[in-house]
Amino acid sequence: MTRTHVIMSDELMQAIDSRVGQRGRSRFLEEAAREKLDRLALEDSLRNTSGVLDKEANPMWATRDSTREWVKSARRSESDSAAS
């Protein structure tokens, strides 16, 4: 476990304290930092995979309507298989 010194506005610290109290600050800030890091990692993943579905190679994903129809068809096929 590492200790650190953080500078924040009084308003932000008061808002945190009103939610979790002074004794809950560290846990709250650690959870908030983890959530932010997870969100940034997700953004990176989305940015890195953007455009990987080629519309010509995968026409079922070309538009929202074609995607919706493809999903419905796949679900119908799955339920037909399960019923057999």
Secondary structure as the mmCIF struct_conf table of DSSP 4:
data_model
#
loop_
_struct_conf.conf_type_id
_struct_conf.id
_struct_conf.beg_label_comp_id
_struct_conf.beg_label_asym_id
_struct_conf.beg_label_seq_id
_struct_conf.end_label_comp_id
_struct_conf.end_label_asym_id
_struct_conf.end_label_seq_id
HELX_RH_AL_P HELX_RH_AL_P1 ASP A 10 VAL A 20
HELX_RH_3T_P HELX_RH_3T_P1 GLN A 22 GLY A 24
HELX_RH_AL_P HELX_RH_AL_P2 ARG A 25 THR A 49
TURN_TY1_P TURN_TY1_P1 SER A 50 GLY A 51
BEND BEND1 LEU A 53 LEU A 53
TURN_TY1_P TURN_TY1_P2 LYS A 55 ALA A 57
HELX_RH_3T_P HELX_RH_3T_P2 PRO A 59 TRP A 61
BEND BEND2 ALA A 62 THR A 63
HELX_RH_AL_P HELX_RH_AL_P3 ARG A 64 ALA A 83
#
